[in-house]
Amino acid sequence: MRRDVFQAIADPVRREIIDLLAKETLTVNAVARNFKISRPAVSNHLKILEECGIITIKQQGRERFCKIQPGNLVPAFLWIDQYRTLWEERLDNFEDYLNKLQTKNKKNDKHK
């Protein structure tokens, strides 16, 4: 089964693994030590990330090393980025609304 980058980033554990591997190449065991889930569960997440092309896993002696392939995250980044302006505008509008509410509540508190 060929998976895509969106399946990889859909899970919070996989996003954390991506964050870890973005900083450095780690062994499977080193990745697993960062989580409070079973080693097989971490291995399954790593397998999905590998199937999506986001990481590579290379055997070196007795260890398996996980390395990020950041270029394969580009499709997700480009898709998300197209909505950035829209969300920034909405967040700015929401911030304005909250500021107005806060100002209104301060005025009401002064009149009590």
RACORBEL-V516785 format. One record per backbone hydrogen bond with DSSP energy under -1.0 kcal/mol. NH is the residue of the N-H (numbers start at 0). CO is the residue of the C=O. E is the energy in kcal/mol with one decimal. If there is no record, write none. Layout:
nh;co;e
NH;CO;E
NH;CO;E
//
This chain:
nh;co;e
7;3;-1.4
8;4;-2.1
14;10;-2.0
15;11;-2.0
16;12;-2.4
17;13;-2.6
18;14;-2.2
19;15;-2.4
20;16;-2.8
21;17;-1.7
22;19;-1.0
23;19;-1.3
25;65;-1.6
27;63;-1.9
30;26;-2.2
31;27;-2.5
32;28;-1.9
33;30;-1.7
34;31;-1.8
41;37;-2.1
42;38;-2.7
43;39;-2.1
44;40;-2.0
45;41;-2.6
46;42;-2.3
47;43;-2.1
48;44;-2.4
49;45;-2.5
50;46;-2.7
51;47;-1.8
52;49;-1.3
53;48;-2.2
54;48;-1.0
55;66;-2.4
57;64;-2.4
59;62;-3.3
62;59;-1.8
64;57;-3.0
65;25;-3.9
66;55;-2.6
68;53;-3.5
71;68;-2.0
72;69;-2.0
73;70;-1.2
76;72;-2.3
77;73;-3.0
78;74;-2.1
79;75;-2.7
80;76;-2.9
81;77;-1.3
82;79;-1.7
83;80;-1.2
86;82;-2.6
87;83;-2.9
88;84;-2.4
89;85;-2.1
90;86;-2.9
91;87;-2.5
92;88;-2.4
93;89;-2.3
94;90;-2.6
95;91;-2.5
96;92;-2.2
97;93;-2.6
98;94;-2.5
99;95;-2.2
100;96;-2.3
101;97;-2.5
102;98;-2.5
103;99;-2.6
104;100;-2.7
105;101;-2.1
106;102;-2.1
107;103;-2.3
108;104;-2.2
109;105;-1.8
110;106;-1.2
//
